[in-house]
Amino acid sequence: MQQFEGTTILGVRRDGRVAMAGDGQVTLGDTVMKGNARKVRRLYG
């Protein structure tokens, strides 16, 4: 059975601050299942 994949996440820390971003694409094998997924969510602030 194929599994969903959603793996592209980038994190940067500079001067005590952190920024994270994701590409928003979820795939099942070679098929794009969702092109606007929210992989990174704000925890606070």
PDB file with SEQRES, HELIX, SHEET and CRYST1 records, atoms N, CA, C and O in Angstrom:
SEQRES   1 A   45  MET GLN GLN PHE GLU GLY THR THR ILE LEU GLY VAL ARG          
SEQRES   2 A   45  ARG ASP GLY ARG VAL ALA MET ALA GLY ASP GLY GLN VAL          
SEQRES   3 A   45  THR LEU GLY ASP THR VAL MET LYS GLY ASN ALA ARG LYS          
SEQRES   4 A   45  VAL ARG ARG LEU TYR GLY                                      
SHEET    1 AA1 3 PHE A   4  GLU A   5  0                                        
SHEET    2 AA1 3 VAL A  26  LEU A  28 -1                                        
SHEET    3 AA1 3 THR A  31  LYS A  34 -1                                        
SHEET    1 AA2 2 ILE A   9  ARG A  14  0                                        
SHEET    2 AA2 2 ARG A  17  GLY A  22 -1                                        
CRYST1    1.000    1.000    1.000  90.00  90.00  90.00 P 1           1          
ATOM      1  N   MET A   1       0.846  -1.185   0.000  1.00  0.00           N  
ATOM      2  CA  MET A   1       0.000   0.000   0.000  1.00  0.00           C  
ATOM      3  C   MET A   1       0.888   1.244   0.000  1.00  0.00           C  
ATOM      4  O   MET A   1       1.846   1.330   0.768  1.00  0.00           O  
ATOM      5  N   GLN A   2       0.565   2.202  -0.861  1.00  0.00           N  
ATOM      6  CA  GLN A   2       1.310   3.454  -0.901  1.00  0.00           C  
ATOM      7  C   GLN A   2       0.933   4.323   0.290  1.00  0.00           C  
ATOM      8  O   GLN A   2      -0.183   4.244   0.804  1.00  0.00           O  
ATOM      9  N   GLN A   3       1.868   5.146   0.719  1.00  0.00           N  
ATOM     10  CA  GLN A   3       1.621   6.038   1.840  1.00  0.00           C  
ATOM     11  C   GLN A   3       1.658   7.484   1.375  1.00  0.00           C  
ATOM     12  O   GLN A   3       2.351   7.834   0.420  1.00  0.00           O  
ATOM     13  N   PHE A   4       0.886   8.321   2.082  1.00  0.00           N  
ATOM     14  CA  PHE A   4       0.935   9.753   1.823  1.00  0.00           C  
ATOM     15  C   PHE A   4       2.299  10.276   2.229  1.00  0.00           C  
ATOM     16  O   PHE A   4       2.877   9.814   3.213  1.00  0.00           O  
ATOM     17  N   GLU A   5       2.817  11.239   1.475  1.00  0.00           N  
ATOM     18  CA  GLU A   5       4.068  11.893   1.820  1.00  0.00           C  
ATOM     19  C   GLU A   5       3.861  13.392   1.772  1.00  0.00           C  
ATOM     20  O   GLU A   5       3.212  13.917   0.867  1.00  0.00           O  
ATOM     21  N   GLY A   6       4.413  14.064   2.744  1.00  0.00           N  
ATOM     22  CA  GLY A   6       4.368  15.518   2.795  1.00  0.00           C  
ATOM     23  C   GLY A   6       5.589  15.989   3.550  1.00  0.00           C  
ATOM     24  O   GLY A   6       5.520  16.207   4.760  1.00  0.00           O  
ATOM     25  N   THR A   7       6.706  16.150   2.863  1.00  0.00           N  
ATOM     26  CA  THR A   7       7.984  16.187   3.560  1.00  0.00           C  
ATOM     27  C   THR A   7       8.791  17.467   3.461  1.00  0.00           C  
ATOM     28  O   THR A   7       9.764  17.605   4.203  1.00  0.00           O  
ATOM     29  N   THR A   8       8.460  18.397   2.611  1.00  0.00           N  
ATOM     30  CA  THR A   8       9.345  19.541   2.406  1.00  0.00           C  
ATOM     31  C   THR A   8       9.066  20.628   3.437  1.00  0.00           C  
ATOM     32  O   THR A   8       8.094  21.374   3.323  1.00  0.00           O  
ATOM     33  N   ILE A   9       9.941  20.708   4.455  1.00  0.00           N  
ATOM     34  CA  ILE A   9       9.846  21.707   5.517  1.00  0.00           C  
ATOM     35  C   ILE A   9      11.214  22.355   5.661  1.00  0.00           C  
ATOM     36  O   ILE A   9      12.235  21.668   5.626  1.00  0.00           O  
ATOM     37  N   LEU A  10      11.242  23.673   5.823  1.00  0.00           N  
ATOM     38  CA  LEU A  10      12.489  24.411   5.990  1.00  0.00           C  
ATOM     39  C   LEU A  10      12.405  25.226   7.267  1.00  0.00           C  
ATOM     40  O   LEU A  10      11.402  25.896   7.512  1.00  0.00           O  
ATOM     41  N   GLY A  11      13.451  25.174   8.082  1.00  0.00           N  
ATOM     42  CA  GLY A  11      13.526  25.977   9.300  1.00  0.00           C  
ATOM     43  C   GLY A  11      14.821  26.769   9.324  1.00  0.00           C  
ATOM     44  O   GLY A  11      15.878  26.257   8.953  1.00  0.00           O  
ATOM     45  N   VAL A  12      14.736  28.032   9.764  1.00  0.00           N  
ATOM     46  CA  VAL A  12      15.913  28.901   9.854  1.00  0.00           C  
ATOM     47  C   VAL A  12      15.889  29.597  11.212  1.00  0.00           C  
ATOM     48  O   VAL A  12      14.867  30.146  11.622  1.00  0.00           O  
ATOM     49  N   ARG A  13      17.036  29.569  11.908  1.00  0.00           N  
ATOM     50  CA  ARG A  13      17.156  30.293  13.173  1.00  0.00           C  
ATOM     51  C   ARG A  13      18.270  31.331  13.030  1.00  0.00           C  
ATOM     52  O   ARG A  13      19.382  31.015  12.608  1.00  0.00           O  
ATOM     53  N   ARG A  14      17.951  32.574  13.389  1.00  0.00           N  
ATOM     54  CA  ARG A  14      18.936  33.652  13.292  1.00  0.00           C  
ATOM     55  C   ARG A  14      18.652  34.690  14.366  1.00  0.00           C  
ATOM     56  O   ARG A  14      17.519  35.146  14.519  1.00  0.00           O  
ATOM     57  N   ASP A  15      19.679  35.056  15.099  1.00  0.00           N  
ATOM     58  CA  ASP A  15      19.566  36.078  16.148  1.00  0.00           C  
ATOM     59  C   ASP A  15      18.435  35.764  17.130  1.00  0.00           C  
ATOM     60  O   ASP A  15      17.710  36.665  17.551  1.00  0.00           O  
ATOM     61  N   GLY A  16      18.284  34.491  17.494  1.00  0.00           N  
ATOM     62  CA  GLY A  16      17.274  34.098  18.469  1.00  0.00           C  
ATOM     63  C   GLY A  16      15.858  34.022  17.937  1.00  0.00           C  
ATOM     64  O   GLY A  16      14.928  33.792  18.711  1.00  0.00           O  
ATOM     65  N   ARG A  17      15.668  34.207  16.652  1.00  0.00           N  
ATOM     66  CA  ARG A  17      14.332  34.113  16.043  1.00  0.00           C  
ATOM     67  C   ARG A  17      14.299  32.933  15.091  1.00  0.00           C  
ATOM     68  O   ARG A  17      15.328  32.545  14.537  1.00  0.00           O  
ATOM     69  N   VAL A  18      13.125  32.365  14.901  1.00  0.00           N  
ATOM     70  CA  VAL A  18      12.972  31.176  14.060  1.00  0.00           C  
ATOM     71  C   VAL A  18      11.898  31.424  13.008  1.00  0.00           C  
ATOM     72  O   VAL A  18      10.849  32.000  13.299  1.00  0.00           O  
ATOM     73  N   ALA A  19      12.170  30.985  11.785  1.00  0.00           N  
ATOM     74  CA  ALA A  19      11.176  31.019  10.707  1.00  0.00           C  
ATOM     75  C   ALA A  19      11.085  29.619  10.114  1.00  0.00           C  
ATOM     76  O   ALA A  19      12.102  28.960   9.901  1.00  0.00           O  
ATOM     77  N   MET A  20       9.861  29.168   9.850  1.00  0.00           N  
ATOM     78  CA  MET A  20       9.646  27.859   9.232  1.00  0.00           C  
ATOM     79  C   MET A  20       8.699  28.015   8.055  1.00  0.00           C  
ATOM     80  O   MET A  20       7.805  28.861   8.068  1.00  0.00           O  
ATOM     81  N   ALA A  21       8.908  27.185   7.032  1.00  0.00           N  
ATOM     82  CA  ALA A  21       8.056  27.230   5.844  1.00  0.00           C  
ATOM     83  C   ALA A  21       7.924  25.828   5.266  1.00  0.00           C  
ATOM     84  O   ALA A  21       8.804  24.987   5.452  1.00  0.00           O  
ATOM     85  N   GLY A  22       6.827  25.582   4.569  1.00  0.00           N  
ATOM     86  CA  GLY A  22       6.596  24.303   3.900  1.00  0.00           C  
ATOM     87  C   GLY A  22       6.049  24.536   2.506  1.00  0.00           C  
ATOM     88  O   GLY A  22       5.504  25.601   2.217  1.00  0.00           O  
ATOM     89  N   ASP A  23       6.192  23.543   1.643  1.00  0.00           N  
ATOM     90  CA  ASP A  23       5.762  23.705   0.255  1.00  0.00           C  
ATOM     91  C   ASP A  23       4.265  23.506   0.061  1.00  0.00           C  
ATOM     92  O   ASP A  23       3.727  23.960  -0.949  1.00  0.00           O  
ATOM     93  N   GLY A  24       3.574  22.852   0.979  1.00  0.00           N  
ATOM     94  CA  GLY A  24       2.131  22.709   0.878  1.00  0.00           C  
ATOM     95  C   GLY A  24       1.642  21.600  -0.025  1.00  0.00           C  
ATOM     96  O   GLY A  24       0.442  21.518  -0.287  1.00  0.00           O  
ATOM     97  N   GLN A  25       2.525  20.742  -0.513  1.00  0.00           N  
ATOM     98  CA  GLN A  25       2.114  19.671  -1.427  1.00  0.00           C  
ATOM     99  C   GLN A  25       2.182  18.314  -0.728  1.00  0.00           C  
ATOM    100  O   GLN A  25       3.185  17.986  -0.095  1.00  0.00           O  
ATOM    101  N   VAL A  26       1.108  17.529  -0.847  1.00  0.00           N  
ATOM    102  CA  VAL A  26       1.052  16.173  -0.304  1.00  0.00           C  
ATOM    103  C   VAL A  26       0.870  15.215  -1.471  1.00  0.00           C  
ATOM    104  O   VAL A  26      -0.002  15.421  -2.315  1.00  0.00           O  
ATOM    105  N   THR A  27       1.688  14.169  -1.526  1.00  0.00           N  
ATOM    106  CA  THR A  27       1.624  13.226  -2.639  1.00  0.00           C  
ATOM    107  C   THR A  27       1.317  11.819  -2.162  1.00  0.00           C  
ATOM    108  O   THR A  27       1.573  11.466  -1.011  1.00  0.00           O  
ATOM    109  N   LEU A  28       0.766  11.025  -3.060  1.00  0.00           N  
ATOM    110  CA  LEU A  28       0.558   9.591  -2.867  1.00  0.00           C  
ATOM    111  C   LEU A  28       1.208   8.932  -4.067  1.00  0.00           C  
ATOM    112  O   LEU A  28       0.629   8.875  -5.152  1.00  0.00           O  
ATOM    113  N   GLY A  29       2.431   8.429  -3.858  1.00  0.00           N  
ATOM    114  CA  GLY A  29       3.205   7.929  -4.989  1.00  0.00           C  
ATOM    115  C   GLY A  29       3.594   9.095  -5.875  1.00  0.00           C  
ATOM    116  O   GLY A  29       4.209  10.051  -5.402  1.00  0.00           O  
ATOM    117  N   ASP A  30       3.249   9.035  -7.148  1.00  0.00           N  
ATOM    118  CA  ASP A  30       3.548  10.116  -8.088  1.00  0.00           C  
ATOM    119  C   ASP A  30       2.385  11.085  -8.269  1.00  0.00           C  
ATOM    120  O   ASP A  30       2.475  12.010  -9.075  1.00  0.00           O  
ATOM    121  N   THR A  31       1.294  10.885  -7.528  1.00  0.00           N  
ATOM    122  CA  THR A  31       0.090  11.693  -7.689  1.00  0.00           C  
ATOM    123  C   THR A  31      -0.001  12.756  -6.604  1.00  0.00           C  
ATOM    124  O   THR A  31       0.125  12.442  -5.421  1.00  0.00           O  
ATOM    125  N   VAL A  32      -0.218  14.006  -6.989  1.00  0.00           N  
ATOM    126  CA  VAL A  32      -0.418  15.086  -6.022  1.00  0.00           C  
ATOM    127  C   VAL A  32      -1.846  14.986  -5.497  1.00  0.00           C  
ATOM    128  O   VAL A  32      -2.802  15.129  -6.259  1.00  0.00           O  
ATOM    129  N   MET A  33      -1.989  14.739  -4.197  1.00  0.00           N  
ATOM    130  CA  MET A  33      -3.310  14.592  -3.587  1.00  0.00           C  
ATOM    131  C   MET A  33      -3.854  15.926  -3.075  1.00  0.00           C  
ATOM    132  O   MET A  33      -5.061  16.167  -3.101  1.00  0.00           O  
ATOM    133  N   LYS A  34      -2.950  16.784  -2.609  1.00  0.00           N  
ATOM    134  CA  LYS A  34      -3.367  18.089  -2.099  1.00  0.00           C  
ATOM    135  C   LYS A  34      -2.246  19.076  -2.367  1.00  0.00           C  
ATOM    136  O   LYS A  34      -1.099  18.830  -1.996  1.00  0.00           O  
ATOM    137  N   GLY A  35      -2.563  20.172  -2.996  1.00  0.00           N  
ATOM    138  CA  GLY A  35      -1.548  21.146  -3.364  1.00  0.00           C  
ATOM    139  C   GLY A  35      -1.454  22.335  -2.440  1.00  0.00           C  
ATOM    140  O   GLY A  35      -0.606  23.205  -2.633  1.00  0.00           O  
ATOM    141  N   ASN A  36      -2.326  22.388  -1.422  1.00  0.00           N  
ATOM    142  CA  ASN A  36      -2.312  23.555  -0.527  1.00  0.00           C  
ATOM    143  C   ASN A  36      -2.428  23.157   0.944  1.00  0.00           C  
ATOM    144  O   ASN A  36      -3.142  23.809   1.705  1.00  0.00           O  
ATOM    145  N   ALA A  37      -1.740  22.102   1.344  1.00  0.00           N  
ATOM    146  CA  ALA A  37      -1.777  21.635   2.731  1.00  0.00           C  
ATOM    147  C   ALA A  37      -1.025  22.599   3.643  1.00  0.00           C  
ATOM    148  O   ALA A  37      -0.031  23.201   3.236  1.00  0.00           O  
ATOM    149  N   ARG A  38      -1.505  22.744   4.884  1.00  0.00           N  
ATOM    150  CA  ARG A  38      -0.791  23.550   5.883  1.00  0.00           C  
ATOM    151  C   ARG A  38       0.065  22.619   6.724  1.00  0.00           C  
ATOM    152  O   ARG A  38      -0.428  22.008   7.672  1.00  0.00           O  
ATOM    153  N   LYS A  39       1.328  22.508   6.388  1.00  0.00           N  
ATOM    154  CA  LYS A  39       2.244  21.629   7.117  1.00  0.00           C  
ATOM    155  C   LYS A  39       2.854  22.322   8.327  1.00  0.00           C  
ATOM    156  O   LYS A  39       3.229  21.663   9.297  1.00  0.00           O  
ATOM    157  N   VAL A  40       2.956  23.639   8.276  1.00  0.00           N  
ATOM    158  CA  VAL A  40       3.546  24.409   9.368  1.00  0.00           C  
ATOM    159  C   VAL A  40       2.457  25.289   9.950  1.00  0.00           C  
ATOM    160  O   VAL A  40       1.802  26.039   9.226  1.00  0.00           O  
ATOM    161  N   ARG A  41       2.261  25.197  11.266  1.00  0.00           N  
ATOM    162  CA  ARG A  41       1.227  25.989  11.932  1.00  0.00           C  
ATOM    163  C   ARG A  41       1.850  26.835  13.035  1.00  0.00           C  
ATOM    164  O   ARG A  41       2.831  26.437  13.664  1.00  0.00           O  
ATOM    165  N   ARG A  42       1.269  28.000  13.256  1.00  0.00           N  
ATOM    166  CA  ARG A  42       1.744  28.886  14.315  1.00  0.00           C  
ATOM    167  C   ARG A  42       1.358  28.301  15.675  1.00  0.00           C  
ATOM    168  O   ARG A  42       0.200  27.939  15.888  1.00  0.00           O  
ATOM    169  N   LEU A  43       2.309  28.209  16.583  1.00  0.00           N  
ATOM    170  CA  LEU A  43       2.043  27.704  17.921  1.00  0.00           C  
ATOM    171  C   LEU A  43       1.669  28.819  18.884  1.00  0.00           C  
ATOM    172  O   LEU A  43       0.852  28.612  19.782  1.00  0.00           O  
ATOM    173  N   TYR A  44       2.257  30.002  18.709  1.00  0.00           N  
ATOM    174  CA  TYR A  44       1.956  31.153  19.551  1.00  0.00           C  
ATOM    175  C   TYR A  44       2.442  32.412  18.849  1.00  0.00           C  
ATOM    176  O   TYR A  44       3.172  32.340  17.861  1.00  0.00           O  
ATOM    177  N   GLY A  45       2.032  33.565  19.366  1.00  0.00           N  
ATOM    178  CA  GLY A  45       2.558  34.834  18.851  1.00  0.00           C  
ATOM    179  C   GLY A  45       1.670  35.556  17.898  1.00  0.00           C  
ATOM    180  O   GLY A  45       2.028  36.630  17.414  1.00  0.00           O  
TER     181      GLY A  45                                                      
END                                                                             
